[in-house]
Amino acid sequence: MKSIGIDVGTSFIKVSLLDVESGRCLGASTYPESEMPVEAVRPGWAEQDPDMWWENVGSCLKKLDEQYSLKDVRSIGITYQMHGLVCVDKNGKPLRKSIIWSDSRAVEIGAMAFKEIGKEECLTRLLNSPGNFTASKMAWVKQNEPEVFSQTYKFFLPGDYIAYKLSGDMSTTDSGLSEQILWDFREDAPAGFVREYYGIPASLVPGHKPSLGIQSLTREAVEKQWNIPKGTPISYRAGDQPNNAFSLNVMEEGEVAATAGTSGVVYGITSRSTADPFSRVNQFLHVNHHRDNPHYGVLLCINGTGILNAWIRRNLLSGYSYNQMNQEASGVPAGSEGLLILPFGNGAERMLENRYTGVNMSGLDLNRHHRGHFVRAAQEGIAFSFRYGIEIMKEMGMHPGMIRAGEANMFLSPVFIKTLATLTGATIELYNTDGALGAARGAAWGAGLYKSRKECFSGLDKVWTQTPETSWEEPLEQAYKVWKQQLESILSNV
């Protein structure tokens, strides 16, 4: 038996094929070869064509069927870029391009909703500001594109659209509603009061189903095109960050996952629905949430992380591989001999209360510092930003003693992973997995092919464990103290 996981990213579509019995990845396909385009008609806008996603999903499925045969696929899972908006008509045809997660056109609409609905009401019931999330984007369509709004039959998330194309069923999930800011945590039900405030009819919101469990069945056209049997259950659906946590077997109270690509994320599980009064972190339903057994995901997002490492490679160390950069950093003492870098150059930071500081560097000594210092100071600065964010999460009662991550991006750097472990006091475990494979595991569990969490993750391999480095503690703490003082000084003037 096989299970398929589909990852609808911003740059690529990836589909992984899981052998259910062994728990191992049989193969994977990524498409297109170059990144999918993001259209920005105006500054701050970001749109993609939903049918482009679907065509690329088809290309991946075709390749996997040719290589491995999909006739014995028994479940399908989907993960996707969060917070996007897809509007479709009665025939399921997109009425406009998707307004994706990085589009900021609805910021002012969300801010006004936060003010008029009331801060206390929003934080008590939504655990977030309406912000620039999907419901606010739909309100933007209502205000600015009335002809699209009048033709909209349903609106939902990118992963919901792919599920519809596979099955013909227009639906979303409980966790999907929470990431659209359409979930009332107090009532544990859809947040009708947000929809009503925005003047969005209830009929436009599709039915909602659990993220983990049979949601719909594939239609005949899927079997004709790719040999996936008609009636195969779509049995798992989650946004990319909840799914990353699931992929790493992060499911229960106190467990924490992290990513560090262009941006960085720390995502922890709690059983308490508690809002950050300053909206520096977000809280959503986790994939295994149930009313009688609540599971919430606390999400800290840091825009300016790995993008700094990539910028240094592209502009200062042309021709260097990331491995060579990591070797340069390893030759510099912890604390980078006084060179400090704030990495926040990728837009306003939510954890800094939506303020933008830009990248800042201090302590440069022209007689002491060389390129290795720049690399190490950048990687330490990224780790400092994680420490700063985790301090916010601790204010909400989360105290991570272990952090799980995939063996990718910044977590391939020995300096970064050891610095992060030392600064947080946490053990870091690295696993060889990704979002598409995690979605395939979730689908197999949701379809009943796996009977337990233990069985579901039996094939998940831990490849590295990093504990805090005692000899680094003092120089890193001293450097972080100065780094934090400089950040807070800058914030006081922004």
C-alpha positions in Angstrom: 0.0 0.0 0.0 1.1 3.5 -0.7 0.1 7.0 0.5 0.6 10.3 -1.3 1.5 13.6 0.2 1.1 16.8 -1.8 2.9 20.0 -0.7 1.6 23.2 -2.3 4.5 25.6 -1.7 5.0 29.1 -3.0 8.0 28.2 -5.2 7.3 24.5 -6.0 4.9 21.7 -5.8 6.3 18.5 -4.3 4.6 15.1 -4.1 6.0 12.3 -2.0 5.1 8.6 -2.1 5.1 6.7 1.1 5.3 2.9 1.4 2.8 2.4 4.3 4.2 -1.0 5.5 7.8 0.1 5.9 7.1 3.8 6.7 9.8 4.8 4.1 9.7 7.2 1.2 9.6 5.4 -2.1 10.1 8.5 -4.2 9.2 12.1 -4.7 8.6 14.5 -7.6 9.0 18.3 -7.6 7.7 20.7 -10.3 8.4 23.0 -12.0 12.2 23.0 -12.4 12.3 26.8 -11.9 10.3 28.6 -9.2 6.6 29.3 -9.8 6.0 33.0 -10.5 4.4 35.3 -8.0 2.7 38.3 -9.5 3.0 41.7 -7.8 0.8 44.1 -9.8 1.3 46.7 -7.0 3.8 47.0 -4.2 2.9 44.7 -1.4 0.7 42.5 -3.5 1.4 38.8 -4.2 -0.8 36.5 -6.3 -0.6 33.1 -7.9 -2.8 31.2 -10.3 -4.6 28.2 -8.5 -4.7 26.3 -11.8 -0.9 26.6 -12.1 -0.7 24.7 -8.8 -3.1 22.1 -10.1 -1.2 21.6 -13.4 2.0 21.2 -11.5 0.4 18.7 -9.1 -0.6 16.7 -12.2 2.9 16.8 -13.5 4.3 15.4 -10.3 1.6 12.6 -10.1 2.3 11.7 -13.8 6.0 11.3 -13.1 5.4 9.2 -9.9 2.9 7.0 -11.7 5.4 6.3 -14.5 8.1 5.4 -12.0 6.3 3.6 -9.3 2.6 3.1 -10.3 -0.1 4.7 -8.3 -2.6 1.9 -8.6 -2.2 0.8 -5.0 -2.4 4.3 -3.4 -4.9 4.1 -0.5 -4.7 7.7 0.9 -3.9 11.3 0.0 -2.7 14.1 2.3 -2.3 17.8 1.4 -0.2 20.5 3.0 -0.1 24.1 1.6 1.1 27.7 2.0 -1.1 29.2 4.7 -3.5 32.1 4.7 -4.1 32.3 1.0 -7.5 33.1 -0.6 -9.1 31.2 -3.4 -12.5 32.4 -4.7 -14.4 30.0 -6.9 -17.8 30.1 -8.8 -20.5 27.4 -8.7 -18.5 25.3 -11.2 -15.4 25.4 -9.0 -13.6 27.8 -11.4 -11.3 30.4 -9.8 -12.7 33.9 -10.3 -9.3 35.6 -9.8 -5.8 34.7 -8.9 -5.2 33.6 -5.3 -4.1 36.4 -2.9 -1.4 34.4 -1.2 0.2 34.6 2.3 2.8 37.3 1.6 0.3 39.7 0.1 -0.2 42.7 2.5 -3.1 44.6 0.9 -5.6 43.7 3.7 -3.5 44.9 6.6 -5.5 48.1 7.2 -8.8 46.2 6.9 -7.7 43.8 9.6 -6.4 46.6 11.8 -9.8 48.3 11.6 -11.6 45.1 12.4 -9.4 44.6 15.5 -10.3 48.1 16.6 -14.0 48.0 15.9 -14.7 44.4 17.0 -12.6 45.2 20.0 -9.2 44.1 21.1 -10.4 42.1 24.1 -13.1 40.3 22.0 -10.6 39.4 19.3 -7.9 38.2 21.7 -10.4 36.2 23.8 -12.3 34.5 20.9 -9.8 34.6 18.0 -6.6 34.5 20.0 -5.3 36.8 17.2 -5.9 40.2 15.5 -7.9 39.7 12.3 -4.7 41.0 10.7 -3.8 40.2 7.1 -5.4 36.8 7.3 -7.8 35.1 4.8 -11.0 36.6 6.1 -9.6 40.1 5.8 -8.4 39.4 2.3 -12.0 38.3 1.4 -13.2 41.6 2.9 -10.8 43.4 0.5 -12.3 41.5 -2.4 -15.8 42.6 -1.3 -14.7 46.2 -1.0 -12.6 46.5 -4.2 -13.9 43.8 -6.6 -17.6 43.6 -6.1 -18.1 41.8 -9.4 -15.8 38.9 -8.2 -17.5 38.9 -4.7 -21.0 38.7 -6.3 -20.0 35.6 -8.3 -18.2 33.8 -5.5 -19.8 30.6 -4.5 -17.2 29.5 -2.0 -13.8 30.8 -0.8 -11.1 28.7 0.9 -7.4 28.0 1.2 -4.9 26.8 -1.4 -4.9 23.2 -0.1 -8.7 23.2 -0.1 -8.7 24.0 -3.8 -6.4 21.1 -4.6 -8.6 18.8 -2.4 -11.6 20.0 -4.5 -9.9 19.3 -7.8 -9.1 15.8 -6.6 -12.6 15.0 -5.2 -15.2 17.5 -6.3 -15.9 18.3 -2.7 -15.8 22.0 -1.6 -14.7 22.0 2.0 -12.1 23.3 4.5 -10.9 22.1 7.8 -11.3 23.2 11.4 -7.6 24.2 11.6 -8.0 25.8 8.2 -10.8 28.1 9.6 -8.5 29.0 12.5 -5.8 30.1 10.1 -8.3 32.2 8.2 -9.3 33.8 11.5 -12.7 32.3 11.2 -12.6 30.1 14.3 -14.1 31.0 17.7 -11.8 29.4 20.3 -14.2 30.2 23.1 -17.1 28.4 21.4 -14.9 25.9 19.6 -16.9 26.6 16.4 -16.7 28.9 13.3 -16.5 32.6 14.2 -19.7 33.9 12.7 -19.2 37.3 14.3 -16.1 38.0 12.2 -17.8 36.9 9.0 -20.8 39.1 9.9 -18.6 42.1 10.7 -17.1 41.8 7.2 -20.5 41.4 5.6 -19.7 37.9 4.2 -22.7 35.6 3.8 -22.5 32.3 5.6 -23.1 30.4 2.4 -19.7 31.4 1.0 -17.8 29.5 3.8 -17.6 25.8 2.9 -18.3 23.0 5.4 -15.4 22.2 7.7 -13.9 18.8 8.6 -11.2 17.5 11.0 -7.7 17.8 9.6 -6.9 14.2 10.4 -9.6 11.8 9.1 -11.5 11.0 5.9 -12.6 14.3 4.4 -13.6 13.3 0.8 -13.0 10.7 -1.9 -11.2 11.0 -5.2 -13.3 11.2 -8.4 -13.1 9.0 -11.5 -11.1 11.6 -13.5 -8.2 11.1 -11.1 -8.1 7.4 -11.8 -8.2 8.0 -15.6 -5.3 10.5 -15.5 -2.9 9.1 -12.9 -4.2 5.6 -12.0 -5.1 6.6 -8.4 -8.2 4.4 -7.7 -11.5 6.2 -7.7 -12.7 6.6 -4.1 -9.3 7.0 -2.5 -9.7 9.0 0.7 -8.3 12.5 1.1 -7.7 12.0 4.8 -5.3 14.8 5.9 -5.0 18.5 5.3 -2.9 21.1 7.1 -1.1 24.4 6.5 2.6 24.2 6.1 3.6 25.1 9.6 1.2 22.8 11.5 2.2 20.2 9.0 5.9 20.7 9.6 5.2 20.1 13.3 3.2 17.0 12.5 5.9 15.7 10.1 8.3 15.9 13.1 5.9 14.0 15.3 5.2 17.1 17.3 1.7 16.4 18.6 1.3 16.8 22.3 1.6 19.5 25.1 5.1 21.0 25.3 6.5 19.5 22.1 8.1 22.1 19.8 9.2 22.2 16.1 11.3 24.7 14.3 12.2 25.7 10.7 14.9 28.1 9.5 14.7 28.7 5.8 14.2 32.2 4.3 12.2 32.9 7.4 12.1 31.0 10.7 9.3 29.5 12.7 9.0 28.0 16.2 5.8 26.1 16.6 4.8 24.6 20.0 1.8 22.6 21.2 -0.3 23.6 24.1 -3.7 22.6 25.6 -4.5 26.1 26.6 -6.1 28.8 24.4 -4.1 31.8 25.5 -3.6 34.9 23.4 -0.5 37.1 23.4 -1.8 40.6 24.4 0.6 42.1 21.9 -0.2 39.7 19.0 3.5 38.9 18.6 2.7 35.2 18.1 -0.3 33.5 16.6 -2.3 30.5 17.8 -4.2 28.1 15.6 -5.9 24.7 16.0 -3.4 21.9 15.6 -4.1 19.0 13.3 -5.2 16.7 16.2 -7.5 19.1 18.0 -10.7 17.9 19.4 -13.2 19.7 21.7 -12.7 17.1 24.4 -8.9 16.9 23.9 -7.7 20.4 22.8 -4.5 20.8 20.9 -3.4 24.3 19.9 -0.3 25.4 17.9 1.5 28.5 19.1 3.3 29.9 16.1 6.2 32.4 16.2 7.3 33.6 12.8 10.6 35.5 12.2 10.8 36.9 8.6 14.5 37.8 8.7 16.4 34.5 9.3 18.0 32.4 6.6 17.5 35.2 4.0 20.5 36.9 5.7 22.7 33.9 5.3 21.7 33.7 1.6 22.4 37.4 1.1 25.9 37.1 2.5 26.6 34.1 0.2 25.2 35.9 -2.9 26.8 39.3 -2.3 29.9 38.8 -0.2 31.0 35.2 -0.8 30.2 34.6 -4.4 31.2 31.1 -5.5 31.1 29.7 -1.9 28.9 26.8 -1.1 26.9 26.9 2.1 29.1 24.1 3.5 32.2 26.3 2.8 30.5 29.2 4.6 29.8 27.0 7.6 33.4 26.0 7.7 34.4 29.7 7.7 32.1 30.3 10.6 33.4 27.3 12.6 36.9 28.9 12.6 35.6 31.9 14.6 35.1 31.8 18.4 31.6 31.9 19.9 30.4 35.5 20.2 32.2 36.4 16.9 34.7 38.5 18.9 32.3 41.4 19.4 30.7 41.6 15.9 26.9 41.6 16.2 24.2 41.5 13.5 20.5 42.0 13.8 18.9 40.0 10.9 15.6 41.8 10.5 15.9 42.9 6.9 12.9 41.0 5.4 10.0 43.3 6.2 8.2 44.2 9.4 8.4 41.6 12.1 5.3 40.4 13.9 7.3 39.5 17.0 8.5 43.1 17.1 4.9 44.3 17.0 5.0 44.8 13.2 7.9 47.1 13.3 10.8 47.1 10.8 14.4 47.7 11.9 16.3 46.5 8.9 19.6 44.7 9.2 22.0 46.3 11.7 25.6 45.5 12.3 27.9 46.8 15.2 31.3 46.1 16.6 33.2 45.8 13.3 36.9 45.9 13.9 38.8 46.3 10.6 41.9 44.8 12.1 40.3 41.8 13.6 37.3 40.7 11.7 37.3 38.8 8.4 34.6 37.0 6.3 34.3 34.1 8.7 33.3 36.6 11.4 30.5 38.0 9.1 29.2 34.5 8.5 29.3 33.5 12.2 27.9 36.8 13.4 25.0 36.4 10.9 24.2 32.9 12.1 24.5 33.9 15.7 22.2 36.9 15.1 19.6 34.5 13.6 19.9 32.3 16.6 19.6 35.4 18.9 16.3 36.2 17.1 15.0 32.7 17.9 16.0 33.1 21.5 14.2 36.5 21.6 11.1 34.9 20.2 11.2 31.9 22.5 11.3 34.3 25.5 8.0 35.6 24.2 6.6 32.1 24.1 7.8 31.5 27.6 5.6 34.4 28.7 2.7 32.3 27.4 3.8 29.3 29.5 5.8 27.4 26.9 9.2 26.2 28.0 10.8 24.1 25.3 13.3 21.5 26.6 13.5 19.8 23.2 13.2 21.3 19.7 12.7 19.1 16.6 13.6 20.2 13.1 14.2 18.8 9.7 17.7 18.4 8.5 17.6 21.3 6.1 18.5 25.0 5.5 20.1 26.7 8.6 19.9 23.4 10.5 22.7 22.1 8.2 25.1 24.6 9.9 26.9 23.2 13.0 27.5 26.7 14.3 23.8 27.6 14.0 22.4 24.5 15.6 24.9 24.4 18.4 24.4 28.2 19.1 20.6 27.7 19.2 20.8 24.7 21.6 23.2 26.7 23.9 21.1 29.9 23.9 17.8 28.1 24.5 19.1 25.3 26.8 17.2 22.9 24.7 18.2 19.6 23.0 17.7 19.8 19.3 16.8 16.7 17.3 17.1 16.6 13.5 15.0 14.3 11.3 15.2 13.4 7.7 11.7 14.3 6.6 9.8 17.1 4.8 6.3 18.5 4.4 5.1 16.2 1.6 6.2 13.1 3.3 4.6 14.3 6.6 1.3 14.8 4.7 1.5 11.3 3.3 2.0 9.9 6.9 -0.9 12.0 8.1 -3.1 10.7 5.3 -2.3 7.0 6.1 -3.2 7.6 9.7 -6.3 9.6 8.9 -7.5 6.8 6.5 -6.9 4.1 9.2 -3.9 2.5 7.5 -2.0 3.3 10.7 -3.8 2.6 14.0 -1.6 4.7 16.3 0.8 7.6 16.5 3.6 5.1 17.2 2.8 3.2 14.1 2.5 6.3 12.0 6.0 7.6 12.8 7.8 4.2 13.0 9.7 5.1 9.8 10.8 8.6 11.0 14.5 8.6 11.4 16.4 10.8 13.8 19.7 11.8 12.2 21.4 14.1 14.7 21.0 15.2 18.3 22.6 18.5 19.5 22.9 19.4 23.2 24.0 22.8 24.6 27.7 23.5 24.4 28.9 24.4 27.9 32.0 26.2 26.8 29.9 28.6 24.6 27.4 29.6 27.2 29.3 32.6 28.7 30.4 34.3 25.4 27.0 33.7 23.8 25.1 35.1 26.8 27.3 38.2 26.9 26.8 38.7 23.2 23.1 38.1 23.4 22.7 40.6 26.2 24.4 43.4 24.1 22.4 42.3 21.0 19.1 42.5 22.8 20.0 45.9 24.2 20.8 47.2 20.8 17.5 45.8 19.4 15.4 47.3 22.1 17.2 50.7 21.7 16.3 50.6 18.0 12.7 49.6 18.6 12.3 52.5 21.0 12.9 54.9 18.1 10.9 53.0 15.4 
